Amino acid sequence: MIYQLALPFLFTMIIHAADSMSYALRLGGMRTRRITIAISLSGMLLLLSRTSNMAQGPLLGSMIDSARESGGGSIQMGLHIIILAAAVGTMIAILLFPTTVRWSARMVVHLEKAGSIPAMVKSLFHLTKMKNAWTYVCLARLSMFKQLMTGRVPRRLMLLNMIVTAIYTCGVLATLYAAYMNPEQAVTASQSTGLINGIATILLAMLIDPKLALLSDRTLRGEVPVAHMNKIYGSMLVSRLAGTMVAQFLLIPFALWISWIVGFL
């Protein structure tokens, strides 16, 4: 089981670290007032996340099949460990967030100058620029979290983001566990991810993304200080971490819910 968990753990960690670091790219774009270029750069993180997700899927499916054949009762613990990987990936993103913001701001400028991502990547491999990159390294400190929690905190936005993250984190795993519990309807259960993740998609598209877009536009117009957006994105990262922890408690209820639904099909 340990060997079967190693790669899914790694890929899950990469997926959540990359998704979390996309906030740093947006913030770096706002600091340089080149938000559109920053969004295009986020495609690189999206590519990394989707590639890891593509590799993760068959590995998780193989883990479920092996557990069913061996009758292993440790599959539930294994899925909880995979969710733990999501928390670890988010924590890595939080730790590297100040560094990623600084690097993102520089990458946006380099992309504008180079004109394309391949040309930018080629230019970044110069020895001088690679040495300069270390001057932008700054890990998150406890004082940053204390500053984040002082003053007005976007509690509603944090709560929504926590819920969305929790659902996305355990949605696929819950359907796989439901497939494990219902071998006679395994295919139906494994294809029911949309019943869970659809809720998160609606919340994200209707309530979270529009709010962040409005705040970003107001920042670019000078109506909202960049320091406030630092706090917003910092709060979003903290709520993402909380969401990965809440997902631990949603795995079994969601799996039972999917099992109940497929029982009527």
C-alpha positions as CSV (number, residue, x, y, z in Angstrom):
1,M,0.0,0.0,0.0
2,I,2.9,2.4,0.8
3,Y,4.4,2.0,-2.7
4,Q,1.0,2.5,-4.3
5,L,0.4,5.7,-2.3
6,A,3.8,7.3,-3.0
7,L,3.1,8.5,-6.6
8,P,-0.6,9.6,-6.0
9,F,0.6,11.4,-2.9
10,L,3.3,13.2,-4.9
11,F,1.0,14.1,-7.8
12,T,-1.8,15.3,-5.4
13,M,0.8,17.5,-3.6
14,I,1.9,19.0,-7.0
15,I,-1.7,19.6,-8.1
16,H,-2.6,21.6,-5.0
17,A,0.7,23.4,-4.8
18,A,0.4,24.6,-8.4
19,D,-3.3,25.6,-8.0
20,S,-2.5,27.6,-4.9
21,M,0.5,29.3,-6.5
22,S,-1.8,30.7,-9.2
23,Y,-2.8,33.3,-6.6
24,A,0.9,34.5,-6.6
25,L,0.9,34.9,-10.3
26,R,-2.2,37.1,-10.2
27,L,-0.8,39.2,-7.4
28,G,2.5,39.6,-9.3
29,G,0.6,40.7,-12.3
30,M,-1.2,43.4,-10.3
31,R,2.0,44.6,-8.8
32,T,3.4,45.2,-12.3
33,R,0.0,46.3,-13.6
34,R,0.1,43.5,-16.2
35,I,-2.6,41.3,-15.0
36,T,-3.5,39.9,-18.5
37,I,0.1,38.7,-19.0
38,A,0.1,37.2,-15.5
39,I,-3.1,35.2,-16.3
40,S,-1.5,33.9,-19.5
41,L,1.5,32.7,-17.4
42,S,-0.9,30.9,-15.0
43,G,-1.4,28.5,-18.0
44,M,2.0,27.1,-17.2
45,L,0.9,26.2,-13.7
46,L,-2.4,24.9,-15.1
47,L,-0.4,22.7,-17.4
48,L,1.6,21.3,-14.5
49,S,-1.5,20.7,-12.5
50,R,-3.5,19.0,-15.3
51,T,-0.5,16.8,-16.3
52,S,-0.2,15.7,-12.7
53,N,-4.0,15.1,-12.5
54,M,-3.8,13.0,-15.7
55,A,-1.1,10.8,-14.1
56,Q,-2.9,10.7,-10.8
57,G,-6.2,9.3,-12.1
58,P,-5.0,5.9,-13.3
59,L,-2.9,5.4,-10.2
60,L,-5.9,6.0,-7.9
61,G,-8.0,3.7,-10.0
62,S,-5.3,1.0,-9.8
63,M,-5.2,1.5,-6.0
64,I,-8.9,0.9,-5.7
65,D,-8.8,-2.2,-8.0
66,S,-5.9,-3.7,-6.0
67,A,-7.8,-3.1,-2.7
68,R,-10.9,-4.7,-4.1
69,E,-9.0,-7.8,-5.3
70,S,-7.1,-8.2,-2.0
71,G,-10.0,-7.3,0.2
72,G,-7.8,-4.8,2.0
73,G,-9.4,-2.7,4.6
74,S,-6.8,0.0,4.5
75,I,-8.2,1.8,1.5
76,Q,-10.0,4.3,3.6
77,M,-6.8,5.3,5.4
78,G,-5.0,5.5,2.0
79,L,-7.6,8.0,0.7
80,H,-7.2,10.1,3.9
81,I,-3.4,10.1,3.3
82,I,-4.0,11.3,-0.3
83,I,-6.1,14.2,1.1
84,L,-3.3,14.9,3.5
85,A,-1.1,15.4,0.4
86,A,-3.4,18.2,-0.7
87,A,-2.8,19.9,2.6
88,V,1.0,19.4,2.3
89,G,1.0,20.9,-1.2
90,T,-1.0,23.9,0.0
91,M,1.3,24.4,2.9
92,I,4.3,24.4,0.5
93,A,2.6,27.0,-1.6
94,I,1.9,29.2,1.5
95,L,5.6,28.9,2.6
96,L,6.8,29.9,-0.9
97,F,4.1,32.5,-1.6
98,P,6.3,35.6,-1.0
99,T,9.0,34.2,-3.2
100,T,6.5,33.1,-5.9
101,V,4.9,36.6,-6.0
102,R,8.3,38.2,-6.5
103,W,9.3,35.7,-9.2
104,S,6.0,36.1,-10.9
105,A,6.4,39.9,-11.1
106,R,9.8,39.4,-12.8
107,M,8.5,36.7,-15.1
108,V,5.7,39.0,-16.3
109,V,8.2,41.6,-17.2
110,H,10.5,39.1,-18.9
111,L,7.5,37.6,-20.9
112,E,6.6,41.1,-22.1
113,K,10.1,41.7,-23.2
114,A,10.7,38.3,-24.8
115,G,7.3,38.1,-26.6
116,S,6.7,34.4,-26.1
117,I,6.9,31.8,-23.3
118,P,9.6,29.7,-25.1
119,A,11.7,32.8,-25.6
120,M,11.2,33.8,-22.0
121,V,12.2,30.4,-20.7
122,K,15.3,30.4,-22.9
123,S,16.3,33.8,-21.6
124,L,15.8,32.8,-17.9
125,F,18.4,30.1,-18.2
126,H,21.2,32.6,-18.4
127,L,23.6,32.2,-15.4
128,T,23.3,35.8,-14.3
129,K,19.5,35.7,-14.2
130,M,19.5,32.3,-12.3
131,K,21.8,33.9,-9.7
132,N,19.6,36.9,-9.4
133,A,16.6,34.7,-8.8
134,W,18.0,33.8,-5.4
135,T,17.9,37.4,-4.3
136,Y,14.0,37.3,-4.5
137,V,13.7,34.3,-2.2
138,C,11.7,35.1,0.9
139,L,9.8,32.4,2.8
140,A,6.6,33.2,4.7
141,R,7.1,34.2,8.3
142,L,4.9,34.1,11.3
143,S,4.7,37.9,11.4
144,M,3.0,37.8,7.9
145,F,0.2,35.6,9.3
146,K,-0.3,37.8,12.3
147,Q,-0.5,40.8,9.9
148,L,-3.0,38.9,7.8
149,M,-5.3,38.3,10.7
150,T,-5.3,41.9,11.8
151,G,-8.0,44.4,10.7
152,R,-10.8,43.5,8.3
153,V,-10.7,39.9,7.1
154,P,-12.9,38.8,4.1
155,R,-14.6,36.1,6.2
156,R,-17.4,35.4,3.7
157,L,-15.0,34.9,0.8
158,M,-12.7,32.7,3.0
159,L,-15.7,30.6,4.0
160,L,-16.8,30.1,0.4
161,N,-13.3,29.3,-0.7
162,M,-12.8,26.8,2.1
163,I,-16.1,25.0,1.1
164,V,-15.1,24.9,-2.6
165,T,-11.6,23.6,-1.8
166,A,-13.0,20.9,0.5
167,I,-15.4,19.7,-2.1
168,Y,-12.8,19.6,-4.9
169,T,-10.2,17.9,-2.7
170,C,-12.4,14.9,-1.8
171,G,-14.8,14.8,-4.7
172,V,-13.0,12.3,-6.9
173,L,-11.8,10.3,-4.0
174,A,-15.3,10.0,-2.6
175,T,-16.6,8.6,-5.8
176,L,-13.8,6.1,-6.0
177,Y,-14.5,5.0,-2.5
178,A,-18.2,4.7,-3.4
179,A,-17.1,2.5,-6.3
180,Y,-15.1,0.4,-3.9
181,M,-18.1,0.0,-1.6
182,N,-20.5,-0.8,-4.5
183,P,-18.6,-3.2,-6.9
184,E,-21.7,-4.1,-8.8
185,Q,-22.2,-0.4,-9.7
186,A,-18.6,0.6,-9.7
187,V,-18.6,2.3,-13.1
188,T,-21.8,4.3,-12.2
189,A,-20.3,5.5,-8.9
190,S,-16.9,6.4,-10.4
191,Q,-18.6,8.6,-13.1
192,S,-20.6,10.5,-10.4
193,T,-17.9,13.1,-9.6
194,G,-20.0,15.8,-11.1
195,L,-22.7,15.4,-8.5
196,I,-20.1,16.6,-5.9
197,N,-17.7,18.8,-7.8
198,G,-20.6,20.5,-9.6
199,I,-21.6,22.2,-6.4
200,A,-18.0,23.6,-6.0
201,T,-18.0,24.7,-9.7
202,I,-21.2,26.7,-9.3
203,L,-19.9,28.4,-6.1
204,L,-16.6,29.2,-7.7
205,A,-18.1,30.6,-10.9
206,M,-20.9,32.5,-9.3
207,L,-19.4,33.9,-6.1
208,I,-15.7,33.6,-5.8
209,D,-14.1,34.3,-9.2
210,P,-16.3,37.4,-10.0
211,K,-15.5,38.9,-6.6
212,L,-11.7,38.4,-7.1
213,A,-12.0,39.8,-10.7
214,L,-13.8,43.0,-9.4
215,L,-11.2,43.5,-6.7
216,S,-8.4,43.1,-9.2
217,D,-9.9,45.6,-11.6
218,R,-10.5,48.1,-8.8
219,T,-6.8,47.6,-7.8
220,L,-5.6,48.3,-11.3
221,R,-7.7,51.5,-11.3
222,G,-6.2,52.6,-8.1
223,E,-9.4,52.3,-6.1
224,V,-8.1,49.5,-3.9
225,P,-4.5,49.4,-2.6
226,V,-2.3,46.5,-3.6
227,A,-1.6,45.9,0.1
228,H,-5.3,45.0,0.4
229,M,-5.0,42.4,-2.4
230,N,-2.0,41.0,-0.5
231,K,-4.3,40.3,2.3
232,I,-7.1,39.0,0.1
233,Y,-4.9,36.4,-1.6
234,G,-3.2,35.5,1.7
235,S,-6.6,34.9,3.1
236,M,-7.6,32.7,0.1
237,L,-4.5,30.6,0.7
238,V,-5.3,30.1,4.4
239,S,-8.9,29.2,3.5
240,R,-7.6,26.7,0.9
241,L,-5.5,25.0,3.6
242,A,-8.5,24.9,5.9
243,G,-10.5,23.4,3.0
244,T,-8.1,20.5,2.6
245,M,-8.4,19.8,6.3
246,V,-12.2,19.9,6.2
247,A,-12.1,17.5,3.2
248,Q,-10.9,14.8,5.6
249,F,-14.3,14.9,7.3
250,L,-16.3,15.0,4.1
251,L,-14.8,11.9,2.4
252,I,-17.0,9.3,4.0
253,P,-20.3,11.3,4.0
254,F,-19.8,12.1,0.3
255,A,-19.0,8.5,-0.5
256,L,-22.2,7.3,1.3
257,W,-24.2,9.9,-0.5
258,I,-23.0,8.8,-3.9
259,S,-23.7,5.1,-2.8
260,W,-27.2,6.1,-1.9
261,I,-27.8,7.9,-5.2
262,V,-26.4,5.1,-7.4
263,G,-28.7,2.7,-5.5
264,F,-31.6,4.3,-7.3
265,L,-30.0,4.0,-10.8
